[in-house]
Amino acid sequence: MSARRADDDTENGGGRSDRSRCRTAAEAAAAAIAQLADLTSKDTEGATSAEPIEDGWLVEVEVLEDRRIPSSADMLALYEVELDPEGSLVAYRRTRRYSRGSTDIGVRGTS
């Protein structure tokens, strides 16, 4: 992962010209899903949250990590993806791993 340099965005069109600024949560989620899938080569299930932060977006993406039979035993993971304002991936990390059949997903602080 490379750090984003301050001189990447110049007034004369520096940076990525093929990307426009992510203006909505839906745009940020779509960008996070596509880039995480490309980076990890894993199937994504979708975004579970997207919120604007000071320097871009923070998106949580659910990823299929291990396909099993039956599918209710699949192993899924939640990844936190940080995007810059243009929608480029800045950082990502896996925050949780669980089976598809888990009933406690989304309930923080409980066992």
Secondary structure in CASP SS format (residue, H / E / C, confidence):
PFRMAT SS
TARGET T0000
AUTHOR 0000-0000-0000
METHOD secondary structure of the structure
MODEL  1
M C 1.00
S C 1.00
A C 1.00
R C 1.00
R C 1.00
A H 1.00
D H 1.00
D H 1.00
D C 1.00
T C 1.00
E C 1.00
N C 1.00
G C 1.00
G C 1.00
G C 1.00
R C 1.00
S C 1.00
D C 1.00
R C 1.00
S C 1.00
R C 1.00
C C 1.00
R C 1.00
T C 1.00
A H 1.00
A H 1.00
E H 1.00
A H 1.00
A H 1.00
A H 1.00
A H 1.00
A H 1.00
I H 1.00
A H 1.00
Q H 1.00
L H 1.00
A H 1.00
D H 1.00
L H 1.00
T H 1.00
S C 1.00
K C 1.00
D E 1.00
T E 1.00
E E 1.00
G E 1.00
A E 1.00
T E 1.00
S E 1.00
A E 1.00
E E 1.00
P E 1.00
I E 1.00
E C 1.00
D C 1.00
G E 1.00
W E 1.00
L E 1.00
V E 1.00
E E 1.00
V E 1.00
E E 1.00
V E 1.00
L E 1.00
E E 1.00
D E 1.00
R C 1.00
R C 1.00
I C 1.00
P C 1.00
S H 1.00
S H 1.00
A H 1.00
D C 1.00
M E 1.00
L E 1.00
A E 1.00
L E 1.00
Y E 1.00
E E 1.00
V E 1.00
E E 1.00
L E 1.00
D C 1.00
P C 1.00
E C 1.00
G C 1.00
S C 1.00
L E 1.00
V E 1.00
A E 1.00
Y E 1.00
R E 1.00
R E 1.00
T E 1.00
R E 1.00
R E 1.00
Y E 1.00
S E 1.00
R C 1.00
G C 1.00
S C 1.00
T C 1.00
D C 1.00
I C 1.00
G C 1.00
V C 1.00
R C 1.00
G C 1.00
T C 1.00
S C 1.00
END
